[in-house]
Amino acid sequence: MEAIIYTTNTGSAEQYAKMLAEQTGLSVFSMEEAKSEVEEGSEIIYLGWIMAAQVKGYKTAAKKYKIRAVCAVGMEKTGTRTEEIRKKTFVPAEVPLFTLQGNFNVKKLHGFYRLMMSMMVKMVTKQLVAKTDRTQRENEMLEIMLQGGENVRKENLAEVLDWYKREQML
């Protein structure tokens, strides 16, 4: 593999990309930087943020690079919703997909995404607050939406790093 490339909105995917670079020794680039720094067809690990169960920037990256693994950064716990995200983003079955829990702060979102997420947070929190039999997952989501959350952690990369080490042995 030649590089780690990421697309971020609030900074979580960038944080994970830099942590991953520290652990692997690979160079790290934003998608914008990669246009001039990473040769077309290069093998990469791609990190992008999740919006409506799709990994932003994946389609663009897949047209230009050989994606060896995808890390999707979102609000939910690390390791969840993998198959749904794979399906909606059209990540091929042979490409490993890892989901990573990122930070959540509506105020860090930009433009349209901020407006849209603000409306979604209001709607979902209203529904969850009214619900008397919330699941653990719903309680966690409600807390994140009401309080925000700093959830970028090195340990969330454990599966990605295990995969990378196995790939290096081949």
Solvent accessible surface area in square Angstrom, and as a share of the most:
residue,aa,sasa,rsa
1,M,46,0.20
2,E,103,0.46
3,A,2,0.02
4,I,0,0.00
5,I,0,0.00
6,Y,17,0.06
7,T,34,0.20
8,T,47,0.27
9,N,17,0.09
10,T,39,0.23
11,G,17,0.16
12,S,7,0.05
13,A,1,0.01
14,E,49,0.22
15,Q,79,0.35
16,Y,0,0.00
17,A,0,0.00
18,K,97,0.41
19,M,39,0.17
20,L,0,0.00
21,A,14,0.11
22,E,129,0.58
23,Q,90,0.40
24,T,24,0.14
25,G,69,0.67
26,L,23,0.11
27,S,60,0.38
28,V,41,0.24
29,F,40,0.17
30,S,24,0.15
31,M,27,0.12
32,E,120,0.54
33,E,89,0.40
34,A,0,0.00
35,K,114,0.48
36,S,97,0.63
37,E,112,0.50
38,V,13,0.08
39,E,141,0.63
40,E,122,0.55
41,G,48,0.46
42,S,7,0.04
43,E,47,0.21
44,I,0,0.00
45,I,0,0.00
46,Y,0,0.00
47,L,0,0.00
48,G,0,0.00
49,W,34,0.12
50,I,35,0.18
51,M,35,0.15
52,A,81,0.63
53,A,3,0.02
54,Q,88,0.39
55,V,6,0.04
56,K,60,0.26
57,G,27,0.26
58,Y,15,0.06
59,K,149,0.63
60,T,81,0.47
61,A,0,0.00
62,A,44,0.34
63,K,156,0.66
64,K,55,0.23
65,Y,11,0.04
66,K,111,0.47
67,I,16,0.08
68,R,59,0.21
69,A,0,0.00
70,V,0,0.00
71,C,0,0.00
72,A,0,0.00
73,V,5,0.03
74,G,15,0.14
75,M,30,0.13
76,E,33,0.15
77,K,100,0.42
78,T,48,0.28
79,G,46,0.44
80,T,50,0.29
81,R,76,0.28
82,T,32,0.19
83,E,120,0.54
84,E,73,0.33
85,I,2,0.01
86,R,36,0.13
87,K,159,0.67
88,K,96,0.40
89,T,14,0.08
90,F,172,0.72
91,V,6,0.04
92,P,55,0.35
93,A,91,0.71
94,E,144,0.65
95,V,17,0.10
96,P,36,0.23
97,L,12,0.06
98,F,26,0.11
99,T,7,0.04
100,L,3,0.01
101,Q,14,0.06
102,G,1,0.01
103,N,25,0.13
104,F,15,0.06
105,N,57,0.29
106,V,29,0.17
107,K,150,0.64
108,K,98,0.41
109,L,20,0.10
110,H,119,0.53
111,G,61,0.59
112,F,131,0.55
113,Y,62,0.24
114,R,103,0.38
115,L,110,0.55
116,M,64,0.29
117,M,42,0.19
118,S,33,0.22
119,M,117,0.52
120,M,62,0.28
121,V,20,0.11
122,K,146,0.62
123,M,111,0.50
124,V,30,0.17
125,T,15,0.09
126,K,158,0.67
127,Q,110,0.49
128,L,17,0.08
129,V,93,0.54
130,A,79,0.62
131,K,74,0.31
132,T,140,0.81
133,D,106,0.55
134,R,80,0.29
135,T,75,0.43
136,Q,127,0.56
137,R,136,0.50
138,E,41,0.18
139,N,58,0.30
140,E,48,0.21
141,M,32,0.14
142,L,15,0.08
143,E,108,0.49
144,I,21,0.11
145,M,17,0.08
146,L,104,0.52
147,Q,141,0.63
148,G,24,0.23
149,G,18,0.17
150,E,122,0.55
151,N,20,0.10
152,V,21,0.12
153,R,106,0.39
154,K,100,0.42
155,E,116,0.52
156,N,25,0.13
157,L,0,0.00
158,A,54,0.42
159,E,113,0.51
160,V,0,0.00
161,L,22,0.11
162,D,73,0.38
163,W,17,0.06
164,Y,20,0.08
165,K,116,0.49
166,R,137,0.50
167,E,38,0.17
168,Q,105,0.47
169,M,162,0.72
170,L,173,0.86
